[in-house]
Structures are given as C-alpha cells and as structure tokens.
C-alpha cells in the first residue's frame, strides 16, 4: 500500500471557535452572533442593536451603525428572531 502524497490528502476543516461560548457559559445568557438585544442605558434610554462579536464582553452594533462593548448581564434584554424577549438580565 502506497502513502498518499501530502498535496493530495483531503484537508479537514476545523470549525471556527464560537467567540461567545465563554459568555454563554460564564454568564448563563443566550448571546449569539447575529442575535438582537435591547439595551437600557444608565439614563434609562433604550437602544437596540445586533451582537457582532465578543469574548468576555458582548460587541454590539447599534442600529445607528456605531459599536460598543457591553457587559453581558448589565441591563440587557436578549430578543428572539421576532423581537420578543427570551432572557432578561438585572
């Protein structure tokens, strides 16, 4: 039996690590890439945005196009694909 040359071997793709896995596990929130959220600021203003990344924090792109890093449990309401709340944080 002959060995397959390196250039002919099938390359397996390693899946991309989920950047929000730590956030979901550590903070018990349903944060996911592309997920929507309602964020209540200290002055009680409400902003909506889309989760675009994160590691220990959640990176959010606001509907006006700006971005910010937020703590995953501080005044965040995670929304489902229809805009209904699925998880509320204090």
N, C-alpha and C positions, 0 to 999 in steps of 0.2 A: 504494500500500500504506500503510495507516494503522498507526501505532505502537500497541502495546498499552498501556493505561494502567497505571501503576505498581501500583495496588491489585489489578489482575487478573493480574499476572505470576506465573508459577509460582515459588515460592520453593524454592530448593535448600537442603538441609540440609547443613551442613558436619559431617563426623563429629567426634565428641568425641575429643580427643587422648588417647592411652593414657598415663596417668601413670607407668606402669612401663617404658615403652620405653627410657628412658635407663638404667635399672637393668639390663635385659636386655642392652643393647648394651655398656655400660661394664664390667659385671662378669661377663658370659657365664653368667648364671643363668636358669632358666626361670620367673622370678617373673611371676605373672599375677593379676589381680583375681579373688578368689574361690578362689584356689589354697590348698592346705593345706601346712603345714610343721611340722616337728619342730625345736624349738629347744633347744639344750643350753646351760644357763647355766654360769657360772664354777664354781658349787658342784656341778656335774655333775647337777643336777636337770633333768628333761626336761619341756618344756611343748609343748602342741600348740595351734595357732591357725590362723586364716584371714587371708589377705592382703586388706586392705581399702583399700589406697592406698599412696601413696609418691611421692617424686620422686627424691632421691638415696639415700634410705633406704627400707626397706620398713615400712609401717604394718601392724601385726598386731593382730587382736582375739583375745585368748586365749579358750580355751573357758570360762573363768570370767567372761567379759564385760569384763575390763579390756583396755586397749590400750597398745601401746608401739611406738616406732620402733626398728628394728634395722638393723644393717649387713647388706647382702645376702649377704656371704660369711663372716660370723663365726659359726661353729658352727650352721649351718643345713642341714637336710636337706629338700629340696623333695619333696613327695609327689604322686603322681598321684591321679586321682579314686577309686581303690580303696584308697589308703593305702600304696602301695608306693613306695619311694624312686626318684626319677628323676634326682636330682642331689644330690651331697654336696659340701659345702664344708669346707675345713680348720677 
